[in-house]
Amino acid sequence: MARYAISDIHGCAVTFSRLLEKIGFEQEDQLFLLGDYIDRGPNSKGVLDIILQFHAAGRTLHCLRGNHEAMLLNALAAPDNTLLSTLWLQNGGRITLESFGVSRLADIPDRYLEFLHGLSWYLETPGYILVHAGLDFFDPNPLENQVAMLWSRAWYADVNQEWLGERKIIHGHTPVIRSAIEKQLSDLESTSWLDIDAGCVYHDRPGFGQLCAFNLDTQQLTFIPFSG
């Protein structure tokens, strides 16, 4: 059994599928997905279909909520709030609706919305804390600040190593180039954090356009370039 973490797929369904093939994701393996499955990329529905198909087949998937799922759910919960709807639509929501072939958020089929409602805020697995964005170490319990888990950036200097102990934090949310991820991995034992968002959907920007998988057992990184 192997444990893999992937973050910020952002509608890149073909790339996601090819990355799973490249790492050789097997029936007994565990997959930890750190949020932002939707928006910006070409096929958000396709990404969710892959995930739901794995669930139906009895594969072991642990799925987190990202800030893009949160924006969608906030807009869904308050349909008359133009600000929330506009925020989501301007951050990739329109192309998500197109992938479902609908013009209204409420017309996305229930099974997809139920999946998004059920997403966790963070996960713990031996040796690691997995979260979409980061943790608020000014909070007495960093695992209770849900806003920080979805949105925080530039939190490394605040890490409480005494609270963290031997655990490492694996996260996404902030896209970084491949060489920066590799540098973070080389420093992981001393810093205790690793950002695995290689900016897959930003394939038009130099240094980005990669989807990354991190093997939690071997601490090996696997990258694949954007392919749709």
N, C-alpha and C positions, 0 to 999 in steps of 0.2 A: 504494500500500500504506500502511495506517495501522496503528499499534500501540496497543492499548487494554489497560489494566489494570483489573481488578475484584477486590474482595476481600470476604470474609465474606458469602457469599450465604445460608448457613444455612437451606437447605431452602426458600427463597422462589423456587420454580421459575417461577411465572407472572411475578413481578417481573423475574427474570433474563431471561426470554424477551422481555419488553417493553422492557427496557433495550437488549438487542441490536438490537431493531428500531429503537429511537429513535436509536442511534448509527449505524445503517446498516451493520452489520457485514457486510462483503463477502467473497467467496471468497478474495481475495488478501490480506486483512487478517490481522494477527496478534493473538491474544488471550492475554493473560497473566493467569492466575487465581491469586490469592495465598492460597488455602487457606480452610478452614472452609466447605466446600460443604454440610455435613451438620449435623444436630442443631438443636433449638429450633424451627425453622420447619416448615410443614405438609407439605412434600413433598421430602425429601432424595433419595429415589429419582428423582424427576422432574428434579432438578438434575443428578444424575449421568447420567441418560439423555440430557439435552441435550448434555452434554460428550462422552459416548461416541458419540453420533450425529455430532457434528462431527468427531471422530477418524475415524470410519468413512467420512465423506464427503471425507476428505483435507484438512480445514481445518487451519490452523496454530494449534494451542493449546499453550501452555506452562503446566503446572499445578504449583503448589507444594503442599506439605504444611502444613496448619494444625494447631493444637493439638487440635482436635476430631477430625481424622483420626488424629492420634497417639494420643489416648485410646482410640479404637475399636480401633486396631491393637494397642495394649498389652493391652487386654482380650481380644482374639482370641488373642494369643500365650500368654496365661496364663489359660485358662478356669477354673482352680481358685482363682484369686486373687480373692476376693470384693471386696477393696478396689478393685482396678482396674476390675472390672465395675461396681461401685456408682458409682465416680467418673464413668464414662462415662454410665451410665443417668441419674444425677442431673443431668447437664449436657446433657440433650437427647437422650440415646440412645434413650429409650423411644419418642419420637415418630418417630425414624428407623426403628426396628424396625417400627412401625405402617405407615410409608410403604411398606415392603417386604412387608407382610402376613405377617410372621413374628414369633415370640416369642423366638427365640434368635439371637444374633449369628452363630453358625456356619451358620445357614440362609440368610443373605444370599448370593445367587448368586455364584459364583466370579469372574465377569468384573468385578463391582464391587470385590471385595476385591483382585483383581490390580491394578486401576487404582490403588487407594489405596496398595498396597505400592510401586508404581512412582513415586510422587510425589517431586519434587525438594525440597531444603531451601531453595535460593535460586536465583536466575537473574540473569545479567548480560546486558544488551542495550545497545547503544551509548548512553552518557549516563546509564545507570541501573543500580542494584542493586535487585532486587526480592526481598522477603522477607516472610514472614507477619507477624512481630511486631517484630523489631528485631535489632540486632547488639550483641555484647559487645566494646566497644572496649578493654577491659582485657586481652583475649586478643591475643597477638602476631599471630594471623591471625583477624580477626573472622568470617571465613567458615567457620571450623571448629567453632564452638560451636553445636551443633544445638539444645540446650536454649534458648539465648537466642533463636534464630531462631523458635522456636515460642511462647515464653512471656514474653519480656522486655517490660517497660513502663518508662516514665520513664528512658529512656537518652539523651535528646537532649543533655543537658549533658556527656556523655562522648564525643561524636563526635570522632574524630580526623580533622580536615580535611586534614591532610597525607597520611594514608593514603587518604582518600576521593578527593582530587583534584577533578576537575571532575564526578564522578559524583554523582547524586542518589539518595537512598534512598526508594523507594516501598513502603509497608507498610500493613497493616491491624491486626487483632487488638483494638485499643483503640477502641471506638466513640466517636465525637465528633459533635457536631451540625454541620449543613451549614455554618453561618457560620464555624465553627472551621476546617473544611477549606478554605474559600475564603480565610481569613486566612493559613493555612499556605502556600497556593499563592502568594499575593502576596509572601510572604517567602522563597520557595523558593531564589532565587539566593543569598541570604545564609546561609540555615540548612542547606540541602541535604537536607531531609527533608519527606515529605508522607504523612500518614495518610489513606487513602481509605475507611476503615470508617465509613460514615454510619449504622450501627446499624439496618439494614433490618428485622431481625426484632423490634426493640424499638419497634414502631409505636405501642405504647400509652404511650410515654414522650415528654413534650414535647420537641420539637427533633430527635427521631430518626425512624426509620421511612423511611429513604431508602436506595436502592441507588445507588452512585456508579461511574461509569466515568471514567477519566483517559486522555486521548489523549497518549501519550508524545511525539508529534511536534509537536502544536500546543499542548500543555499546557492543553488545554481540559477542564473538568469537565462531566459530564452527570449529572444526578440524575433519579431517578424514584421516586415514593412506593410504599410497600408495597402490593401488590395480590394477595398470596397466593403 
